[in-house]
């Protein structure tokens, strides 16, 4: 019994990698078929896993909004007043 337990502990990284791979393939196939399982898993992963580029994303969004607002202000200034 100890031999099998030791073998399982030594092989656990490989087993975890294989299970993760099979799970990824299954989710990929279900995402191609537009199943709800893949969508739900993606939403959960997005909620619980941190985004390493959050600050960069926020800065990009802010700069795009500023550009859009500036363009709208310039259009409003050029319109003739009736």
KAJO-V841544 format. One record per residue. N is the residue number from 1. RES is the residue in one small letter. SS is DSSP state (A for helix, B for strand, O for the rest). PHI is phi as a letter, one per 40 degrees, with the letter a starting at -180 (* if undefined). Layout:
n->N res->RES ss->SS phi->PHI
n->N res->RES ss->SS phi->PHI
//
This chain:
n->1 res->x ss->O phi->*
n->2 res->x ss->A phi->c
n->3 res->x ss->A phi->c
n->4 res->x ss->A phi->c
n->5 res->x ss->A phi->c
n->6 res->x ss->A phi->c
n->7 res->x ss->A phi->c
n->8 res->x ss->A phi->c
n->9 res->x ss->A phi->c
n->10 res->x ss->A phi->c
n->11 res->x ss->A phi->c
n->12 res->x ss->A phi->d
n->13 res->x ss->A phi->c
n->14 res->x ss->A phi->c
n->15 res->x ss->A phi->c
n->16 res->x ss->A phi->c
n->17 res->x ss->A phi->c
n->18 res->x ss->A phi->c
n->19 res->x ss->A phi->c
n->20 res->x ss->A phi->c
n->21 res->x ss->A phi->c
n->22 res->x ss->A phi->c
n->23 res->x ss->A phi->c
n->24 res->x ss->A phi->c
n->25 res->x ss->A phi->c
n->26 res->x ss->A phi->c
n->27 res->x ss->A phi->c
n->28 res->x ss->A phi->c
n->29 res->x ss->A phi->c
n->30 res->x ss->A phi->c
n->31 res->x ss->A phi->c
n->32 res->x ss->A phi->c
n->33 res->x ss->O phi->c
n->34 res->x ss->O phi->f
n->35 res->x ss->O phi->c
n->36 res->x ss->A phi->c
n->37 res->x ss->A phi->c
n->38 res->x ss->A phi->c
n->39 res->x ss->A phi->c
n->40 res->x ss->A phi->c
n->41 res->x ss->A phi->c
n->42 res->x ss->A phi->c
n->43 res->x ss->A phi->c
n->44 res->x ss->A phi->c
n->45 res->x ss->A phi->c
n->46 res->x ss->A phi->c
n->47 res->x ss->A phi->c
n->48 res->x ss->A phi->c
n->49 res->x ss->O phi->c
n->50 res->x ss->O phi->c
n->51 res->x ss->O phi->c
n->52 res->x ss->O phi->c
n->53 res->x ss->O phi->b
n->54 res->x ss->A phi->c
n->55 res->x ss->A phi->c
n->56 res->x ss->A phi->c
n->57 res->x ss->A phi->c
n->58 res->x ss->A phi->c
n->59 res->x ss->A phi->c
n->60 res->x ss->A phi->c
n->61 res->x ss->A phi->c
n->62 res->x ss->A phi->c
n->63 res->x ss->A phi->c
n->64 res->x ss->A phi->c
n->65 res->x ss->A phi->c
n->66 res->x ss->A phi->c
n->67 res->x ss->A phi->c
n->68 res->x ss->A phi->c
n->69 res->x ss->A phi->c
n->70 res->x ss->A phi->c
n->71 res->x ss->A phi->c
n->72 res->x ss->A phi->c
n->73 res->x ss->A phi->c
n->74 res->x ss->A phi->c
n->75 res->x ss->A phi->c
n->76 res->x ss->A phi->c
n->77 res->x ss->A phi->c
n->78 res->x ss->A phi->c
n->79 res->x ss->O phi->c
n->80 res->x ss->O phi->c
n->81 res->x ss->O phi->c
n->82 res->x ss->O phi->b
//
